Amino acid sequence: MGELSLRAWTLQFVALTTLVYVVDGSLLPLETERLRASVGGYAVMNCHLDFPFGNEIPYHLQWDKDGETIFSWYSGEGEPQVADRWGGRVRRVGGHGLGGGSVNVSAVRETDAGLYRCRVTFPNRTPPARNNGTFYYLDVDGGNLIVTPPMNVTVLEGERAELECLPKSPEWVVQWYREGMPIEALPELALRSELAINGSLVLRHTISTDLGEYECRISAPDGQMQSASGFLDVQYKAKVVYSPKERFLPYGKSASLDCHFSANPPLTNLRWEKDGFLFDPYNVLGVFYSRNGSLLFNRVDESHEGLYSCTPYNSLGSEGPSAGVRVRVQRPPAIAARPQPLYLVRLGATVNLPCTVTTEPYYALPSIRWAKKDRSELPEGRYSLMEGNLTINDVQEEDRGVYICTVSNEADELAVETELLIENVPPRAPYNLTALASFESIHLSWVPGHNGVDVEYNVWYRERSESEWRTMKILSRGVTDATLVGLRSATDYELRVLSQDYIGDGLFSKPIFVRTLDPELREDESETMFAAAVTESATSTAVFIGTSGAVAGEGGPGELAVNVRLIEEGALVRWSREPSESARCTLRWYDAGEPMHRLLATVSTLQDYVLVSEVEEGASYWARVQCANAQGGAALHVPEYTRLRGVAVGSAAAALLLAALAAALCLARRRLRPHSHDKRTR
């Protein structure tokens, strides 16, 4: 027995001398893991448990720092024992691959740096220890300004709470924040708090809403700043925070009756009473408890009426029951006449959307509300409501959409939908037509009368002395101007614009009457003359004539001198503009050979020229240029070079053939002359 005691004492002595050697000699065990944390932060130290044969048995968990026990816990017991300086900062953690003996050190301080060891022993087993135990060495950074950072604090409601934050120098500025907001910016909290001389935040009287994260920020005169946070947990008895006086439940449907409470620590029990007696859902058919303590009624009937109250409990107790809630059972609203799913009406017609309810004796009528699903307003002055039916008079295009009828009473709410479509709604006619006339062309622009993006336009025009109309289709959607080319000079024209969409043709615009310019009135070939017309009706036409790019009318745009010529690379379009002008110019290139003058390309540039590379032989083009308020145009006809080359080749071949014939005749004549001479001599 003495030999065994001596051996055990020797083992303890060896372990003690090893620990002293490690600390004093600044040497660490080979299996030591180094951790790093900042002041005010946290460090998680992992410690796995190795049970004999893999079966958990009673054990003792102990954490030491530099040979001093800071945490001790026996399995099966309640709260662990923590050293005074470590109170509230060391607690067990688990999950995410952590062992059963892992701990979290929060609110790290500079003095927390050192060697930590996890030790696990088994009191009811011999030998009492196995291969358990882990070494960690903690390095603490960032302790330049804060000596003692704040730590998590738990108090009861009404008690005093203090969050520490000790700076290295008392001259440094200490500021406190709650959830990112300065304490001074929270008047209700500022009245109950004060800043101590050592930098701590003191709350004289805590309430439940003080719970949250508090941050301490320390600033030094040289601009350095350091912050650390702590959590204030205010615990209180479970209490009711809201209780309605009356609650209606729908007859024949499922419903719930809630108890609005607040509890910290969490709720442990909830007691219901009905008409002053204990109400146990387990003894009532069709009534159940939900996880949060609410009463769930599977099918409401008149037996569920009464005066209910609830009392919540947690580990600290309860603040008392709620005020009585009078529960009444009412029939839910029922719709007698529902609207059809879809209504298709014509413009200007009247449509009636029914939505009537069934009446119940002894109950108030449900309320009925109509609204559009897109939250737009009902047509002002064109609708009426009578007994829940919605009538819309003089239906317009903007009335299309989905309508919702909502029927509600205190017990429940119902909603039905119907859709209103407008039959064959053509796009509105364009308006405010404006025309700018030249010698052989007219530029026309207009304002669209439809807000849609799928609208196309056709320009209809004719000479006023003729009955035949010609059309020009605008192929690009969204374009609201066009240039008519190849017109006769000094001729009156009538122009209209027709809009159309996927439904069909819309309405024609009001006509505009324009006269092209007369070449005989041109005084100088270098000047360009044009006429502009703006009209809204046939009787309000105004014509303006000007020269040299000026419009002799109020507000009319200027005229650009545009020139188009062929070069080897294509067609070069140039126009004149002042060097100081910086407005962007737009070139529209039309195929003037087609009856409808198809738009081929649109180019925007800051230069005074554009090169059109693709031109075809024998084609006619029209170039229109607009720079700010000035615009102009010019035509181009590309010769048929292929035909000209064919004619040239044919002419050359004919000339060669004629030359050959002439040479042959000359040769024949020469051969015949000597023969004739011999005959004469004989």
matplotlib code that plots the C-alpha trace (Angstrom):
import matplotlib.pyplot as plt

x = [0.0, 2.8, 4.5, 1.4, 1.0, 4.7, 4.2, 1.0, 2.8, 5.7, 3.4, 1.7, 5.1, 6.3, 3.1, 3.5, 7.2, 6.3, 3.7, 6.1, 8.8, 6.4, 5.3, 8.5, 10.7, 8.3, 8.1, 4.9, 3.7, 4.2, 0.4, -0.4, -2.6, -2.2, -5.2, -5.4, -8.2, -8.6, -9.5, -13.3, -13.6, -14.0, -12.0, -13.5, -11.4, -12.3, -12.1, -13.2, -14.3, -13.0, -15.3, -14.4, -15.8, -17.6, -20.3, -20.8, -20.3, -20.2, -17.2, -15.6, -14.7, -12.1, -10.3, -7.1, -5.2, -1.6, -2.2, -5.3, -8.7, -11.1, -14.0, -15.2, -18.3, -19.6, -21.9, -25.4, -25.1, -26.7, -24.5, -20.7, -18.3, -16.4, -13.7, -14.6, -12.7, -14.1, -17.8, -20.1, -17.3, -16.7, -19.4, -19.8, -20.5, -21.3, -22.2, -20.3, -17.7, -17.0, -16.3, -18.4, -15.8, -15.5, -15.8, -16.1, -14.2, -16.0, -15.1, -11.4, -9.0, -5.3, -4.8, -6.5, -3.3, -1.7, -1.8, -5.1, -5.7, -8.8, -8.9, -11.5, -11.6, -14.0, -14.7, -16.4, -13.7, -10.2, -7.9, -9.8, -8.2, -8.0, -6.5, -8.4, -7.0, -6.1, -3.6, -4.2, -2.1, -4.1, -2.5, -4.5, -4.2, -5.5, -5.2, -3.7, -6.7, -9.0, -7.8, -11.2, -13.7, -17.5, -18.8, -22.2, -24.4, -27.7, -30.0, -33.6, -36.0, -35.8, -32.3, -29.1, -26.9, -23.2, -21.2, -17.5, -15.2, -11.9, -9.5, -5.8, -5.8, -8.6, -8.2, -9.4, -13.0, -15.4, -18.7, -21.5, -23.8, -26.9, -27.7, -25.5, -27.2, -25.6, -27.0, -27.6, -29.9, -32.2, -33.9, -35.8, -32.6, -30.4, -32.6, -32.0, -28.2, -25.0, -21.3, -19.1, -15.6, -14.0, -15.9, -18.5, -22.2, -24.6, -28.3, -30.0, -33.3, -33.5, -36.7, -37.4, -36.7, -33.1, -32.2, -29.6, -26.0, -24.0, -20.8, -18.0, -15.8, -12.6, -10.9, -7.3, -6.0, -3.8, -6.9, -6.7, -10.1, -11.0, -14.3, -15.7, -19.2, -21.2, -24.8, -27.2, -29.8, -32.8, -34.9, -38.5, -41.6, -43.8, -46.5, -49.3, -48.6, -51.9, -55.4, -58.4, -61.8, -63.7, -63.0, -65.3, -64.9, -66.4, -69.1, -68.3, -64.7, -61.3, -60.0, -57.4, -57.4, -54.0, -52.4, -50.1, -47.3, -43.6, -41.2, -37.5, -36.5, -38.8, -42.3, -42.7, -46.5, -49.7, -53.0, -56.4, -59.6, -63.2, -65.9, -63.8, -63.0, -59.9, -60.2, -58.2, -58.2, -57.4, -60.9, -62.8, -63.6, -62.2, -59.9, -56.1, -53.0, -50.5, -46.8, -47.0, -49.9, -52.7, -56.1, -57.0, -60.6, -61.0, -64.7, -66.2, -69.7, -71.9, -70.5, -67.2, -68.6, -67.6, -65.1, -61.5, -58.3, -54.7, -51.9, -48.3, -45.5, -41.7, -39.0, -39.4, -43.1, -46.0, -47.1, -50.7, -53.6, -54.8, -57.9, -61.0, -61.6, -65.2, -65.4, -68.5, -69.4, -70.7, -71.7, -69.1, -70.3, -71.8, -72.0, -75.4, -74.6, -71.1, -69.7, -68.8, -65.0, -64.9, -66.8, -66.3, -67.9, -67.8, -66.6, -69.3, -71.5, -72.7, -71.6, -73.0, -70.8, -73.0, -71.7, -74.6, -74.6, -77.0, -78.6, -78.6, -81.2, -79.9, -76.6, -75.3, -74.9, -71.3, -69.4, -68.8, -65.8, -64.9, -61.4, -59.1, -56.3, -53.7, -54.7, -55.8, -58.9, -62.4, -63.6, -64.6, -68.2, -68.9, -69.6, -72.2, -72.7, -76.1, -76.5, -73.0, -73.4, -70.9, -72.2, -69.8, -71.3, -69.7, -67.0, -63.6, -60.3, -58.7, -61.5, -60.1, -58.5, -59.2, -61.8, -62.0, -65.2, -64.4, -67.1, -66.2, -67.7, -66.1, -65.7, -64.2, -63.5, -64.2, -62.9, -63.9, -62.3, -63.6, -61.9, -63.2, -62.0, -62.8, -63.9, -62.0, -60.5, -58.6, -55.7, -56.5, -55.9, -52.6, -53.0, -51.0, -49.8, -46.9, -45.6, -42.5, -42.7, -39.9, -40.0, -40.5, -40.9, -42.9, -41.7, -44.6, -44.5, -47.3, -48.1, -49.2, -52.7, -52.1, -49.9, -49.1, -45.8, -47.3, -48.7, -47.8, -48.6, -49.5, -49.3, -52.0, -51.5, -52.9, -53.1, -56.1, -57.2, -57.1, -59.2, -56.6, -54.7, -51.2, -49.8, -46.4, -46.1, -43.7, -42.0, -40.2, -42.4, -42.3, -41.3, -43.6, -42.4, -42.0, -40.7, -42.7, -40.5, -41.0, -43.8, -44.8, -43.7, -46.3, -49.0, -51.5, -51.5, -53.8, -52.2, -53.6, -52.0, -53.7, -52.7, -53.1, -52.2, -52.7, -56.5, -56.8, -56.9, -57.6, -59.0, -57.5, -56.0, -57.5, -56.3, -53.5, -53.2, -49.7, -48.5, -45.1, -42.9, -42.9, -39.5, -40.3, -40.2, -36.6, -34.5, -31.1, -30.1, -27.9, -30.8, -33.3, -36.9, -39.5, -43.0, -44.1, -47.7, -49.2, -52.8, -55.3, -58.3, -58.9, -60.0, -57.0, -54.1, -51.2, -48.5, -45.2, -42.6, -39.0, -35.5, -31.9, -32.8, -35.1, -38.7, -41.0, -43.2, -43.2, -41.4, -40.6, -37.3, -34.4, -33.4, -30.1, -28.2, -27.9, -25.7, -25.5, -22.9, -21.6, -18.0, -16.2, -17.2, -20.9, -23.0, -21.6, -24.2, -22.9, -24.7, -23.7, -23.6, -21.8, -18.4, -19.6, -22.7, -22.5, -26.0, -26.3, -27.6, -29.9, -29.8, -32.8, -32.1, -35.2, -35.7, -37.4, -38.0, -40.8, -44.3, -44.3, -40.7, -39.4, -37.1, -33.8, -31.5, -31.3, -27.9, -27.0, -23.7, -21.9, -20.2, -21.4, -21.3, -22.4, -21.1, -23.8, -21.9, -24.7, -26.3, -27.7, -27.4, -30.5, -32.0, -33.3, -32.7, -33.8, -31.6, -33.2, -31.0, -32.2, -29.9, -31.7, -34.3, -32.9, -33.5, -33.2, -33.0, -31.6, -32.3, -29.9, -30.3, -27.6, -27.0, -27.2, -23.5, -23.9, -26.2, -23.9, -21.0, -23.0, -24.0, -20.3, -19.1, -21.8, -20.9, -17.2, -18.0, -20.2, -17.5, -14.9, -17.3, -17.9, -14.1, -13.6, -16.2, -14.7, -11.3, -12.6, -14.4, -11.2, -9.2, -11.8, -11.7, -7.9, -8.0, -10.6, -8.8, -5.8, -8.2, -10.3, -7.2, -6.0, -9.3, -9.2, -5.7, -6.7]
y = [0.0, 2.4, 1.5, 2.4, 5.8, 6.6, 5.8, 8.0, 10.9, 10.6, 10.8, 13.9, 15.5, 14.8, 16.4, 19.5, 19.9, 19.6, 22.4, 24.7, 24.0, 24.9, 28.2, 29.5, 28.3, 29.7, 26.3, 24.8, 21.2, 19.7, 19.4, 23.0, 24.9, 28.6, 30.9, 34.6, 37.0, 40.8, 42.7, 42.6, 39.6, 35.9, 32.6, 29.1, 26.3, 22.8, 19.8, 16.3, 13.8, 10.2, 7.9, 4.3, 1.9, 5.0, 5.0, 8.2, 7.9, 10.6, 12.9, 16.1, 18.9, 21.3, 24.2, 25.7, 28.9, 29.0, 26.3, 28.1, 26.5, 28.9, 26.5, 23.3, 21.3, 17.8, 16.1, 15.8, 19.0, 22.3, 25.4, 25.1, 26.8, 29.7, 31.8, 35.3, 37.2, 34.9, 35.1, 35.5, 35.1, 31.4, 29.0, 25.6, 25.5, 22.7, 21.9, 22.5, 19.8, 20.9, 18.4, 18.0, 19.9, 23.0, 26.5, 30.0, 32.8, 36.1, 39.8, 38.9, 41.1, 41.6, 39.5, 36.5, 35.8, 32.5, 28.7, 26.9, 23.3, 21.1, 18.2, 15.4, 12.9, 10.0, 9.9, 6.5, 4.7, 3.4, 4.8, 8.1, 9.6, 8.6, 10.3, 13.5, 17.0, 19.7, 22.6, 26.1, 29.2, 32.4, 35.5, 38.8, 41.6, 45.1, 46.1, 49.6, 51.5, 49.2, 47.5, 46.0, 45.5, 45.1, 41.6, 40.1, 41.0, 39.4, 41.2, 41.1, 43.8, 46.8, 46.0, 48.1, 47.1, 48.0, 47.4, 47.9, 49.6, 50.7, 52.8, 52.8, 56.5, 58.4, 61.3, 59.3, 59.8, 56.9, 56.7, 54.1, 52.9, 50.7, 48.8, 51.3, 54.4, 56.7, 56.6, 60.3, 59.8, 57.6, 60.0, 57.3, 55.3, 58.4, 59.5, 56.2, 55.8, 57.5, 57.3, 56.3, 57.8, 54.5, 54.6, 52.0, 52.5, 52.3, 51.7, 52.7, 50.9, 48.4, 47.6, 44.7, 46.9, 47.6, 44.1, 44.3, 44.8, 47.7, 49.0, 50.9, 53.1, 54.7, 57.5, 58.7, 62.2, 60.9, 59.6, 56.0, 54.3, 50.9, 49.4, 46.4, 45.1, 43.4, 42.0, 43.1, 40.4, 41.8, 38.9, 39.3, 37.3, 36.3, 39.0, 39.8, 42.8, 43.1, 41.9, 42.8, 43.4, 41.5, 38.8, 37.4, 33.9, 32.6, 29.9, 26.6, 27.5, 27.0, 29.9, 30.7, 32.7, 34.1, 35.1, 38.1, 37.8, 38.5, 36.3, 36.2, 33.4, 31.7, 30.6, 27.4, 27.2, 29.0, 28.7, 29.5, 30.3, 30.5, 32.3, 32.1, 28.4, 26.5, 25.7, 22.6, 22.1, 18.4, 17.9, 19.9, 18.3, 20.1, 22.5, 22.2, 24.0, 25.5, 25.6, 29.2, 28.5, 29.8, 28.0, 26.4, 25.7, 23.1, 24.1, 27.0, 26.7, 28.6, 26.6, 28.4, 31.8, 33.1, 35.3, 34.0, 35.0, 33.6, 33.6, 33.0, 31.5, 31.2, 30.1, 33.4, 33.2, 35.3, 38.9, 37.8, 37.0, 39.0, 41.0, 39.2, 38.7, 38.4, 35.7, 35.9, 33.5, 35.0, 33.7, 34.5, 36.6, 34.7, 36.0, 35.5, 36.8, 36.6, 38.4, 36.4, 35.6, 37.8, 40.7, 41.8, 45.2, 47.9, 51.4, 53.7, 50.8, 50.2, 47.2, 45.9, 43.7, 42.0, 41.2, 40.9, 39.1, 37.0, 38.5, 36.9, 37.7, 39.4, 40.2, 43.4, 43.5, 42.8, 45.6, 45.5, 47.1, 47.3, 48.0, 47.4, 44.9, 47.3, 49.8, 52.4, 54.5, 53.6, 55.9, 59.1, 60.2, 57.1, 54.4, 53.7, 51.2, 49.8, 46.9, 45.8, 45.9, 48.0, 49.8, 51.5, 53.9, 55.0, 52.4, 53.8, 52.2, 52.8, 50.8, 47.5, 45.4, 43.1, 44.2, 42.7, 42.6, 42.2, 41.2, 41.3, 41.3, 41.0, 37.2, 36.8, 38.3, 37.0, 38.3, 37.5, 38.7, 39.5, 40.9, 43.6, 43.6, 46.3, 45.0, 46.3, 49.4, 51.0, 53.4, 57.1, 59.3, 61.3, 65.1, 68.4, 67.6, 69.9, 70.0, 71.5, 71.8, 72.2, 72.1, 68.4, 67.1, 67.6, 66.7, 65.7, 65.2, 64.5, 63.8, 60.2, 59.8, 56.4, 55.6, 52.1, 51.1, 48.7, 51.4, 51.8, 54.7, 55.2, 58.6, 59.1, 62.0, 63.1, 66.1, 68.2, 68.2, 64.3, 61.7, 58.9, 58.5, 57.3, 55.8, 55.7, 53.1, 53.9, 50.6, 51.6, 51.6, 54.8, 57.1, 60.1, 61.9, 61.1, 62.8, 62.6, 62.9, 62.9, 65.4, 67.9, 71.5, 74.3, 71.8, 71.6, 68.4, 67.0, 64.8, 62.5, 60.1, 56.7, 54.7, 51.0, 48.2, 44.5, 45.0, 46.9, 50.4, 53.4, 56.8, 59.2, 62.4, 65.7, 66.7, 69.2, 71.0, 72.0, 73.5, 72.7, 75.6, 77.1, 77.0, 80.2, 82.1, 81.1, 84.2, 82.6, 79.1, 78.9, 79.6, 77.0, 77.8, 75.9, 76.2, 75.1, 74.4, 73.6, 72.6, 70.8, 71.1, 71.8, 75.4, 76.4, 75.8, 78.3, 78.4, 80.1, 80.7, 81.7, 81.5, 80.7, 78.4, 80.9, 80.3, 83.2, 81.9, 81.9, 78.9, 77.1, 75.2, 76.4, 74.8, 73.0, 73.0, 69.2, 67.8, 64.1, 62.9, 59.5, 58.5, 55.2, 54.1, 54.9, 58.0, 60.9, 63.1, 66.5, 69.5, 73.0, 74.0, 76.5, 75.3, 76.4, 74.2, 71.0, 69.6, 66.0, 65.6, 62.8, 61.4, 59.4, 57.6, 56.7, 54.5, 57.1, 54.5, 52.7, 54.2, 54.3, 55.7, 53.0, 54.2, 52.3, 53.6, 56.2, 57.6, 60.1, 61.9, 65.0, 65.5, 67.3, 64.3, 60.6, 58.0, 55.6, 52.6, 50.5, 52.0, 50.1, 51.0, 52.5, 53.3, 56.6, 57.8, 60.7, 62.0, 64.0, 65.7, 67.3, 69.2, 70.7, 73.0, 73.0, 70.4, 69.8, 67.2, 66.2, 63.5, 61.1, 58.9, 56.2, 55.6, 52.1, 51.6, 48.0, 49.0, 51.9, 49.5, 47.1, 49.9, 51.0, 47.5, 47.0, 50.3, 49.3, 46.0, 47.6, 50.0, 47.3, 45.4, 48.4, 49.0, 45.4, 45.7, 48.9, 47.3, 44.4, 46.6, 48.6, 45.4, 44.1, 47.3, 47.2, 43.7, 44.6, 47.7, 46.0, 43.6, 46.4, 48.3, 45.2, 44.9, 48.5, 48.1, 45.2]
z = [0.0, 0.9, -2.4, -4.3, -2.5, -3.2, -6.9, -7.1, -5.3, -7.7, -10.7, -9.3, -8.6, -12.1, -13.6, -11.3, -12.2, -15.9, -15.6, -13.7, -16.2, -19.1, -17.6, -16.1, -18.9, -21.6, -23.1, -24.3, -24.6, -28.1, -28.6, -27.7, -30.2, -30.4, -30.6, -31.2, -30.1, -29.8, -26.7, -26.4, -28.7, -27.9, -28.2, -28.6, -27.2, -28.4, -26.1, -27.1, -24.5, -24.8, -22.9, -22.1, -24.7, -26.2, -23.5, -21.6, -17.8, -15.1, -15.6, -14.2, -16.7, -15.5, -17.4, -16.0, -17.0, -16.1, -13.4, -11.9, -12.2, -13.9, -14.8, -13.1, -13.8, -12.8, -15.3, -14.0, -11.9, -12.7, -12.8, -13.2, -10.8, -12.4, -10.8, -9.8, -12.5, -15.1, -14.0, -17.0, -19.5, -19.6, -20.7, -22.4, -26.1, -28.5, -32.1, -35.4, -34.7, -31.1, -28.4, -25.2, -23.1, -25.3, -23.8, -25.1, -23.4, -24.2, -23.5, -23.8, -21.8, -22.0, -18.8, -20.5, -22.5, -21.4, -21.4, -21.1, -20.4, -20.6, -18.1, -17.9, -15.1, -14.3, -10.5, -10.5, -12.5, -11.9, -13.2, -13.1, -16.3, -20.0, -23.0, -22.4, -22.2, -24.6, -24.4, -25.9, -25.8, -26.2, -27.6, -27.1, -29.6, -29.8, -26.2, -27.0, -25.6, -23.7, -20.5, -19.4, -22.2, -21.5, -20.8, -21.0, -18.1, -17.0, -14.5, -13.5, -14.6, -12.2, -11.0, -11.6, -14.5, -15.1, -18.3, -17.8, -20.2, -18.6, -20.8, -20.2, -19.7, -17.8, -20.3, -23.3, -24.5, -23.8, -25.7, -25.5, -28.2, -28.2, -31.4, -33.3, -31.8, -29.3, -25.8, -26.0, -29.0, -27.0, -24.5, -22.5, -22.0, -21.4, -18.4, -16.6, -17.4, -16.5, -17.5, -14.5, -13.9, -15.0, -18.3, -17.3, -18.4, -15.5, -15.9, -12.6, -13.3, -16.1, -18.0, -20.5, -23.6, -22.4, -23.7, -26.5, -27.5, -26.1, -27.7, -26.0, -28.2, -26.8, -28.7, -28.1, -28.8, -31.7, -33.6, -32.6, -31.7, -30.3, -29.6, -27.7, -27.2, -24.5, -24.3, -21.6, -20.9, -18.9, -17.5, -16.3, -15.5, -18.3, -18.9, -21.3, -23.6, -25.5, -25.0, -27.2, -25.6, -28.2, -30.8, -33.5, -34.7, -38.0, -37.5, -39.1, -39.9, -38.2, -36.1, -33.4, -30.2, -29.4, -26.1, -26.8, -24.2, -23.7, -21.6, -20.8, -19.9, -22.5, -21.8, -19.9, -19.4, -20.4, -18.6, -20.2, -18.4, -19.8, -17.8, -14.7, -14.9, -16.1, -19.8, -20.7, -24.5, -24.0, -22.5, -25.2, -28.5, -31.5, -29.6, -29.4, -28.1, -30.6, -29.9, -28.8, -26.5, -28.7, -28.8, -32.1, -32.9, -35.6, -36.3, -34.5, -33.1, -30.6, -27.6, -28.0, -27.1, -23.7, -21.7, -22.1, -20.4, -20.5, -18.0, -19.2, -17.1, -17.3, -14.9, -13.0, -12.7, -14.2, -14.0, -13.9, -16.3, -19.2, -19.3, -20.4, -24.1, -25.1, -27.9, -30.1, -32.9, -36.0, -39.4, -42.0, -45.0, -47.9, -51.5, -53.1, -56.6, -57.9, -60.9, -63.9, -64.4, -67.6, -69.1, -72.7, -73.5, -76.2, -75.8, -74.4, -73.1, -69.6, -67.6, -64.3, -62.0, -59.4, -55.8, -53.4, -50.0, -48.1, -45.1, -41.7, -39.0, -35.9, -37.6, -39.2, -43.0, -44.2, -45.8, -49.5, -51.3, -54.9, -56.1, -59.1, -58.7, -60.0, -57.2, -59.7, -58.9, -60.1, -62.9, -61.3, -62.0, -64.2, -61.6, -58.9, -56.1, -55.2, -52.8, -53.6, -57.4, -59.4, -62.4, -64.8, -67.4, -70.7, -70.6, -71.6, -72.6, -69.2, -67.5, -68.6, -65.9, -63.0, -60.4, -56.8, -54.7, -51.0, -48.5, -44.8, -41.3, -37.9, -38.4, -41.8, -45.2, -48.7, -52.1, -55.7, -58.9, -62.4, -65.4, -67.7, -71.3, -73.9, -77.3, -80.3, -78.9, -81.7, -81.0, -80.8, -83.7, -83.8, -83.4, -83.8, -87.3, -88.4, -92.0, -93.5, -97.3, -99.9, -103.7, -104.1, -100.6, -97.4, -93.9, -91.6, -87.8, -85.3, -81.6, -80.9, -79.5, -77.9, -75.0, -76.2, -77.6, -80.3, -82.5, -86.1, -88.5, -92.1, -93.9, -96.4, -98.9, -102.3, -104.5, -103.7, -107.3, -107.5, -105.7, -105.6, -102.2, -101.8, -98.6, -96.8, -94.1, -91.1, -90.5, -87.3, -84.2, -82.2, -85.1, -85.2, -88.4, -92.0, -95.2, -98.4, -101.5, -105.2, -105.0, -107.6, -107.0, -106.6, -105.8, -103.0, -101.0, -98.3, -95.6, -92.9, -90.4, -89.6, -86.5, -86.1, -83.6, -83.2, -83.0, -86.2, -87.7, -85.5, -86.5, -89.0, -87.8, -88.8, -92.3, -93.0, -96.2, -97.5, -100.8, -102.1, -103.2, -106.7, -108.5, -110.4, -107.1, -106.5, -106.8, -106.2, -107.0, -103.9, -101.6, -100.4, -100.0, -98.0, -96.5, -93.0, -92.0, -88.6, -88.3, -86.3, -88.6, -92.3, -91.6, -89.5, -92.0, -91.8, -94.5, -94.1, -96.8, -96.2, -97.8, -96.9, -94.0, -92.2, -91.5, -91.9, -89.2, -85.4, -83.8, -87.1, -87.4, -89.6, -92.9, -93.3, -96.6, -97.3, -100.1, -101.2, -103.7, -104.8, -104.0, -104.3, -100.8, -101.1, -100.7, -98.7, -97.0, -95.8, -94.3, -93.2, -89.5, -87.4, -85.9, -82.5, -82.6, -80.6, -81.0, -82.2, -85.7, -87.0, -90.5, -91.8, -95.1, -97.2, -100.3, -102.5, -105.3, -103.4, -103.4, -99.5, -99.1, -96.8, -94.0, -94.5, -91.7, -88.9, -87.7, -85.0, -85.0, -83.7, -87.1, -90.1, -92.5, -92.7, -95.1, -96.3, -97.6, -99.1, -102.2, -105.2, -108.9, -110.4, -106.9, -105.7, -102.1, -99.9, -97.1, -94.3, -91.6, -88.4, -86.0, -83.0, -84.5, -88.1, -90.7, -94.4, -97.1, -100.5, -103.1, -104.8, -107.9, -108.5, -112.2, -113.6, -114.4, -115.5, -118.4, -119.4, -119.5, -121.7, -124.1, -124.3, -125.0, -127.6, -129.3, -129.4, -130.9, -133.6, -134.4, -134.8, -137.1, -139.2, -139.5, -140.6, -143.3, -144.5, -144.7, -146.6, -149.2, -149.8, -150.4, -152.8, -154.8, -155.1, -156.5, -159.1, -160.5, -162.4, -164.2, -165.5, -166.9, -168.9, -170.6, -171.8, -173.3, -175.3]

ax = plt.figure().add_subplot(projection="3d")
ax.plot(x, y, z, "-o")
ax.set_aspect("equal")
plt.show()
